[in-house]
Amino acid sequence: MTEHELTITRVFDAPRELVYRAWTDPDHLASWLGPQKFTASSVTTDPRLGGRWRACISSEEYGVERWMEGSYRELDPPGRLVFTYCWDQPGDEVGETLVTITLHGTGDRTEMTFHQAPFPNEVERDGHFHGWGSSFEDLALQLARIRQEAR
């Protein structure tokens, strides 16, 4: 990993099929995408090679609305997902990055390795680290709710 790459590894108490679906199903994605104090107000996905995804996260508290989008580059359910990611707003300094998600499961637990690169600088990388980390906290809660409801 270089200083302009981001890697986060996280273990979820959920089977990898469910974790994969949380990334590709728009309803699942909308339930957890965005850092604390943000909600996903719009999410569309077309999870196929070359398909597009688009989402809007917003915060009433901060008075902010941010759109993000990309295209799917690789889909190998339930183990691997690769897509482009960029902010859809004027003046964005990050540009397009590539996100690679690898899922390794054992029964009802899944280890997710999230990788995103390249970033133009450490400040942008660190900002995304905090944003994704917060989002993954919400993802863990959402996965627990789904599993509880299935019982």
N, C-alpha and C positions, 0 to 999 in steps of 0.2 A: 504494500500500500504506500502511495506517495502522499505528500502533504495536501494534494488536491483531490484526494479520493476519500470517500466515506464508507465505512463498513460497520454495520451493527449486527450483532448476533443476539438472538432472543429465543427463549424456549417458551412455547405456549402449551397449555393443558388442553389440547384439541388435536384431533387427527389431521394429518396434512391435507386431506381432501377439503376439509372445512376451511383451513387456513388459505388454501389456494382459492377457494370460492370467495373468501372475504376480499381478495384482491381483484377478482374479475366480475363478480355480480354487482351491478350498480346499487342495489338496495343494501347489500352488505357493506360495500365500500363507503356509502354515504353515512353509515352508522358510526364510523370511527375515523374517517379521514379529517385531518386538521389538528393543529396543536390545541392545547387547553385554551378555552374561551373562544374557540372557533367552531363552527358547524359547517358541514357540507350541505349547501343549499341546492346544489344541482350536480348530478353525476350521470354521465352516460358512458357506456362501454360497448365495444364491439370486439370481444376477445377472440380474434382470429389473426393469422399472419397478415400484417398490413392494415388491420383494423385500427380504428382510432378510439381514444378515450378522451374525456374532457370533464373537468370538475371545477366547481366554484366553492371556495371556503370563505366564510364571512364571520365578522365579529361585530355585534352591536356595541359592545363595550369600547372597542378601539375604532369603530366607524370605518371598518376596512372590508373590502370585497376583493378577493384575488382569484383569478382564473388560472388554471394549469391545464396542460394538454400534452398529448403525445400519440405515438403509434406503437402497436405491438410488433416486436421483432422476432420473438421466439415464444412458443407456448408448448410446454411439455408437461401436461397435468398428470399427477399433482405435484411434480417435483421441481419444476423450473419455469420461471416467467421472466421475460426480458422485454422492456419497453423504453421508449424515449420519454423524456420529461422536460418540459419547459414552462416557464411562466408566460402567460399571454397578456403582457402589459407593456406599454411604452417605457423605455429606459431600463429594462431588465438587464442586469449585468452578468447574470449566470449563463444565459444561452441554453442550448440544448445539452442535456446530460443523458446518460444511459443508466437505467436502473436494472439490476439483475437480482432476482430473488430465487434463492435455492432453499428447498424444503426437504429436510430429512426427518422421517417419522419413525417412531417406535410405539406402536399401539395408539394410545390416546395422547401422546405427547409429540410435539413437532419442534424441531430446531430450525429456525428461519435465519438465514444469512442474507442480509440486505446490503447491496453494494451500489453506490451511485458515484459517477465520475463523468467528465472531469469538472472541477470547480475552478473558477478563475483565481481564487485566493482562499486563504485559510478562514477569513471572516465569513464568507459565503458557506463554506463547508461546515463550519461550526454552527452557523444559524440553522442549516438543514439538519444537523445532528440533533439539536434541541427540538426542532419541529417534529421530526420523525419519531424521536424518542417519546415525546408526549403523545403523538398519534398511536404509537404501539402500546402505550398504557391503555388507551381507549379500546384498541383492538383486543387486548387481553380481556377486558371487561365484557366486550361484546361477544367474544367467543364463549366466555363463561355463561352469559345469559342464554345464548343459543343452546348450549349443552344442557343447561338446567331446564329449559322449556321442552327439550326433547325427552326428558325423563318421565 
